[in-house]
Amino acid sequence: MIHQYKNNGYNIVLDVCSGSVHVVDDLVYDVIALYKECNTQEIIEKLPQYTPEEIQEACEELAILEEQGQLFTEDVYKDAIVDFKKRKTVVKALCLHIAHDCNLACKYCFAGEGEYHGDRSLMSYEVGKKALDFLIANSGNRVNLEVDFFGGEPLMNFQVVKDLVAYGRSREQECNKRFRFTLTTNGVLLNDEVMEFANREMANVVLSIDGRREVHDRMRPTRNGKGSYDLILDKFKKMAESRNQTNYYVRGTFTHYNLDFSEDVLHLADLGFRQISAEPVVATEDAPYAIREEDLPQLFEEYDRLAKQMVEREKAGQGFQFFHFMIDLTGGPCLYKRLSGCGSGTEYLAVTPWGDLYPCHQFVGMEDFRLGNVDTGITKTEVVDEFKLCNVYAKDKCRDCFARFYCSGGCAANSYNFHGNLLDAYEVGCELERKRVECAIMIKAALEEGE
């Protein structure tokens, strides 16, 4: 399977199953579109704008690439999926809901202003300790374990965060484990003490900011309805600089209200941030801020504009990283990750303040997806088995999608929330993912051309 497209002046051909990317001229681009269905003489007849000699030479070059496994390659991954549901998995990551409470009132919050439509609870040290013990006990021979302190707003329970990090570190040597802790924060409670601790203990920090002041304040007000942009901006700048502009992200969410989201990304870049993420909001169409199908053409243009700007800035020595354009075109992740994605419900679990286990943070509060708790461990193994089955070959909408090995089938929670089925797909998200992959490949091609 190949995917052909034009972007910012480049003719790009992606060989989906090998991952090979080819930047070609108009002649080769046009010939490739006919190569598998027509013989050389038929191609000559269909493309009179080129000479027979040019087309003959192009066909010979394509035959060499096909022989070398760089074009029109067969899908060798589908055979690996046969016993996918029976594969052995271990838990390698936890999302600790250290606080089901928040000091902001973000309008798009899937967690209902931090409380996940339940009690405003803080995780106790005892529950968190059991969660880390559960992770150690269920991680098999895996050495590197990941724990994200999440909310709500985790800094509302900062002492427990510190205590749990200390406990995790105390167990590393005896258990032959290494914890990689991360923190996601809205920044309201960020101060020098937190920064010093995070810089010492957190492998990554996610800082939530949506972009321009008016965009951010519209969707991320404080509890009294005032904007939060001015409360956090200088602290985020200081945090990013204190980490040498690495191992952090400023992460925004764009909505129907700021379809020109590239302006927000560039605003953050102009402020000096070098690690930036901007996620499309996921919401049902009755929400006024939801992204709709009719918004897609403008969003595609915004991704194209952003990609072009990133190339120009990189060449001018002012480059920055944009999370959704960071794809590996050389090797990619392991086979299972390419086929099944984030590992939610199997390798990755969320833990509520009272110790219940869910497939990920977006399933918290859905009783059918409560897998167990930190005392009993996983008791709904049949639900885990359903998540094991989630892969690009089990989803009809993924099988023939050129981006399937980059998104790995998309988000199971989005699929369930929109269709009531783990094996479906959130169409708007799929369209945006395909566009991001195209832009990411174009950026790589443009920058390599300039080397």
Secondary structure by P-SEA (a helix, b strand, c coil): ccccccccccbbbbcccccccccccaaaaaaaaccccccaaaaaaacccccaaaaaaaaaaaaaaaaaccccccccccccccccccbbbbbcccccccccccccccccccccccccccccccccaaaaaaaaaaaaaacccccbbbbbbcccccccaaaaaaaaaaaaaaaccccccccbbbbbcccccccaaaaaaaaacccbbbbbbcccaaaaaaccccccccccccccaaaaaaaaaaaccccccbbbbbccccccaaaaaaaaaaacccbbbbbcccccccccccccccaaaaaaaaaaaaaaaaaaaaaacbbbbbcccccccccccccccccccccccccccccccccccccccccccccccccccccccccaaaaaaaaaaccccccccccccccccccccccaaaaaaacccccccaaaaaaaaaaaaaaaaaaaaaaaaac
